[in-house]
Amino acid sequence: MSFNGTADVSCAELIKRHDFMLGLIRDAGGLAMSYFRHPSRLNVESKGTQDFVTAADKAVEALLVERIHATFPTDGIIGEEGGVQGGGLESGAVWVIDPIDGTANFARGLPFWCISVALMVGSEIEIGLIFDPVTGELFSARRGAGVFCDGQPVHVSAIDKPDVARINLGFTFRRDPKYFLTAIERLVANNCDWSRLGSAALGLAYVACGRLDGYWAPLVKAWDVAAGICLAKEAGAVVNDFMADGGFSNGNMILGATPGMAAFFQAQLHDLAQ
């Protein structure tokens, strides 16, 4: 899978799509919650080691794809579960969808998961929305227009010292666990607090609103982080070039951090994603 869309989309068209998704992502959240409240409907399947998909993932993605295609039929769509759908990858605008980011949490009834939707035009992430149906919080951003949580502007924290900082770490069995363990060792040696919460999208949203001072994972897919990258950048975070070296197609390391902590986290973690 590669992405080479180059067509322009006007500012007015971007605003139209942003406002459209503000409503749709809440509808998708309601559908997800209907499954979350009734776990007997989940029909959990394994996609690999500690990698799961549920009936809710499929239903939420289907809803998003159907509504997007009906409203913007020429837009491209890339979903975690369905791959390329709707318009082609050469479309001027391409939606990147993770119907439930944090499926392992979702399937166990743990309340840390979200719906993540981004819109890319060419190589730029123009729109990012992350909705947490459990708390009802909606994070939204347009490139160059700031980032908001429930309509209120937010910004990264001013933390700049490891001994008062906290970073959220992502983990995957697609990378040698030694990298994750080494990351913890290095952070603890510098008195830096850490957590593993299980959703890359929410991790980056929490960096954007100042609840966390960084998010790092050795390997994530584009649908895990596209919306979060938009949020984090608009909130003032320093974010690595995730799209480099085929990141959109193959996945890549992600690091987003408050400006005061970015150099420290980069120095401690940059070599742990090989």
C-alpha positions in Angstrom: 0.0 0.0 0.0 1.3 3.4 -1.0 -0.1 6.9 -0.9 0.6 9.4 -3.6 -2.4 11.7 -3.6 -1.4 15.2 -4.8 -4.6 17.0 -5.7 -5.5 20.2 -3.8 -8.6 20.5 -1.6 -9.8 24.0 -0.8 -10.0 25.4 2.7 -13.8 25.5 2.4 -13.9 21.8 1.5 -11.6 20.9 4.4 -13.9 22.8 6.8 -16.9 21.0 5.3 -15.2 17.6 5.9 -14.1 18.6 9.4 -17.6 19.6 10.4 -19.1 16.6 8.8 -16.8 14.3 10.8 -17.6 16.1 14.1 -21.1 14.7 13.9 -20.3 11.3 12.3 -17.6 10.3 14.8 -20.0 10.8 17.6 -22.5 8.6 15.9 -19.8 6.0 15.5 -19.0 6.3 19.2 -22.6 5.6 20.0 -22.4 2.4 17.9 -19.2 1.4 19.6 -20.7 1.9 23.1 -23.6 -0.3 22.2 -21.1 -3.2 21.8 -19.0 -2.1 24.8 -22.0 -2.3 27.1 -22.9 -5.8 25.8 -19.6 -7.8 25.5 -21.5 -11.0 24.4 -21.9 -9.3 21.0 -18.1 -8.7 20.5 -17.2 -12.0 18.7 -13.5 -11.4 19.4 -11.0 -12.8 16.9 -7.2 -12.9 16.9 -5.2 -11.2 14.1 -1.8 -12.2 15.7 0.0 -12.2 19.0 -2.0 -9.9 21.4 -3.7 -8.4 18.3 -7.5 -8.6 18.2 -10.5 -7.5 16.2 -14.1 -7.5 17.3 -17.5 -7.2 15.7 -17.5 -3.6 16.9 -14.4 -2.7 15.0 -16.0 -4.0 11.8 -19.4 -2.3 12.4 -17.9 1.1 13.3 -15.6 1.1 10.3 -18.5 0.1 8.1 -20.6 3.0 9.4 -17.8 5.5 8.8 -17.1 4.2 5.3 -20.7 4.2 4.3 -21.4 7.8 5.4 -18.1 9.1 4.0 -18.7 7.5 0.7 -22.3 8.8 0.5 -21.3 12.3 1.3 -17.8 12.5 -0.4 -17.9 9.8 -3.0 -14.6 10.7 -4.6 -12.6 10.7 -1.4 -10.2 7.8 -0.7 -10.6 5.7 2.4 -8.1 3.5 4.3 -9.5 1.6 7.2 -7.6 -0.7 9.6 -10.0 -3.5 9.0 -11.1 -3.0 5.4 -8.0 -1.6 3.8 -8.6 0.6 0.8 -12.3 1.4 0.4 -14.4 4.0 -1.4 -12.4 6.3 -3.6 -8.9 5.3 -4.6 -5.5 6.2 -3.0 -5.0 8.8 -5.8 -8.0 10.8 -4.5 -7.3 14.4 -3.5 -8.5 13.6 0.0 -8.0 10.3 1.8 -9.6 9.4 5.1 -7.4 7.2 7.5 -9.6 5.3 10.0 -9.0 3.3 13.1 -12.5 2.3 14.2 -11.4 1.3 17.6 -7.9 2.2 18.7 -7.2 0.1 21.8 -9.2 -3.0 20.8 -7.4 -5.1 23.4 -8.7 -2.8 26.1 -12.2 -2.6 24.5 -12.5 -6.4 24.3 -11.7 -6.7 28.0 -14.1 -4.0 29.1 -11.3 -1.5 30.0 -12.3 2.1 29.4 -9.3 3.4 27.4 -10.0 3.2 23.7 -11.2 5.6 21.1 -12.2 6.2 17.5 -9.5 7.9 15.4 -10.1 9.5 12.0 -7.7 11.7 10.0 -7.9 13.3 6.5 -4.8 13.4 4.4 -4.3 15.6 1.3 -1.0 14.7 -0.5 1.5 14.1 2.2 -0.1 16.4 4.7 -2.5 15.4 7.5 -5.1 18.2 7.3 -7.6 17.0 9.8 -7.5 14.9 13.0 -10.3 13.8 15.2 -10.2 11.4 18.2 -13.4 10.6 20.1 -13.4 8.9 23.4 -17.0 7.5 23.8 -16.4 6.5 27.4 -15.6 10.0 28.7 -17.4 11.8 25.8 -14.3 13.8 25.0 -13.8 14.9 21.4 -10.4 16.1 20.3 -10.3 17.9 16.9 -7.8 19.8 14.8 -7.3 21.2 11.4 -3.8 22.0 10.2 -3.0 25.6 11.0 -6.2 26.1 12.9 -5.3 24.8 16.4 -6.5 21.9 18.4 -9.6 21.6 20.7 -11.0 19.3 23.3 -14.8 19.6 23.3 -14.5 23.0 21.6 -12.0 24.4 24.0 -8.4 25.1 22.8 -5.7 23.0 24.4 -1.9 23.0 24.3 1.0 20.8 25.3 2.5 21.0 28.8 5.4 23.2 29.8 7.2 20.3 31.5 10.9 20.3 30.7 12.5 18.0 33.4 12.5 14.2 33.4 12.0 13.9 37.1 8.5 15.6 36.8 7.6 14.2 33.3 5.5 11.3 32.3 5.5 9.5 29.0 3.1 6.9 27.6 4.8 4.0 26.0 3.4 1.8 23.3 4.2 -1.9 23.0 3.9 -4.5 20.3 5.1 -8.0 19.8 6.0 -7.1 16.2 9.2 -5.7 17.7 11.6 -7.5 20.1 10.3 -6.9 23.7 13.9 -6.0 24.7 13.4 -2.5 23.1 10.4 -1.8 25.3 12.2 -3.1 28.4 15.3 -1.0 27.6 13.1 2.1 27.2 11.7 1.6 30.7 15.2 1.1 32.2 16.5 4.3 30.6 13.5 6.3 31.7 13.5 5.0 35.3 17.3 5.7 35.5 16.5 9.3 34.8 13.6 9.4 37.3 11.1 9.8 34.5 7.6 8.4 35.1 6.0 6.2 32.4 2.7 4.4 31.7 1.4 2.0 29.1 -2.3 2.7 28.5 -2.9 0.8 25.3 -4.1 3.4 22.8 -1.6 5.3 20.6 -4.3 7.7 19.4 -5.4 8.7 23.0 -1.8 8.8 24.0 -1.1 11.5 21.5 -4.3 13.3 22.3 -3.2 13.4 25.9 0.1 14.9 24.9 -1.8 17.5 22.9 -3.9 18.5 25.9 -1.0 18.5 28.4 -2.0 15.4 30.4 1.1 13.5 29.2 4.5 14.9 28.3 5.3 12.4 25.6 4.1 9.3 23.7 6.5 6.8 22.1 6.1 3.5 20.4 8.7 1.5 18.4 6.2 0.6 15.7 2.7 1.7 14.9 0.6 1.9 11.7 -0.7 5.0 10.1 -4.3 4.6 11.2 -3.0 4.3 14.8 -1.5 7.8 14.8 -2.5 9.9 11.8 -5.1 11.8 13.7 -3.0 12.0 16.8 -0.1 13.5 14.9 -2.3 16.3 13.6 -3.5 17.0 17.2 -0.1 16.9 18.7 1.5 19.2 16.1 -1.3 21.7 16.3 -0.9 21.8 20.1 2.8 22.6 19.9 4.3 19.1 20.3 7.5 18.0 18.6 6.7 14.9 16.4 9.1 12.8 14.5 8.7 12.3 10.7 6.4 9.3 10.9 5.9 9.2 7.1 9.7 8.8 6.4 11.0 5.6 5.0 7.6 4.3 3.9 5.9 4.9 7.3 2.5 5.4 5.7 2.6 2.0 4.1 4.7 -0.1 6.5 4.4 1.7 9.9 7.1 3.4 11.8 8.3 4.6 15.2 6.3 7.4 16.7 7.5 10.0 19.2 5.5 13.1 20.1 6.5 15.2 23.1 6.3 18.6 24.7 9.1 20.9 23.3 10.8 20.9 26.7 11.1 17.1 26.8 11.5 16.2 23.1 15.3 16.2 23.1 15.5 14.0 26.2 13.0 11.5 24.9 14.7 11.5 21.5 18.1 10.8 23.1 16.8 8.0 25.2 14.5 6.2 22.7 15.5 6.9 19.1 17.7 3.8 18.8 15.1 1.4 20.1 12.9 1.0 17.0 15.3 -0.9 14.7 
